[in-house]
Amino acid sequence: MKIFILVLLVAVLFYVNSADQLTCKANERPVRCNNWASRNKSCEEGSCQSPTPQPDCEKCQCFDEDGSEEDCEVECVCVYSTLRHPDGDCRDPSDCPVGSPVKHLLPDGRK
């Protein structure tokens, strides 16, 4: 009986520990932030229509190490070399629709 309770306790602790982790799609990375309500993903990533992330966003202050009780949430944002496309995926700027203002990001100046 003691072994059963011990196994159950380990399973519960593992489940609680993994609940805070978010699985992001390809070309995305998790970002922890305590103020997603006052900012959006465009602070962390660009899109085909607005390739440069917003520069004047409030900084995220969310650290596991400080032991604070802040309400931090994890959101998935595009990795640095990719942009958010109209279909919601993060891909290379060269995959943006024709006419998107991404010419300066392309190595050979296409589009």
Secondary structure, DSSP 8 states (H G I E B T S, - for coil): -HHHHHHHHHHHHHHHHHTT-----TTEEEEEES-GGG--GGGT--BSSS-S--SS-------STT------EEEEEE-TT-EE-TTS-EE-GGGS-TT-S-GGGSTT---
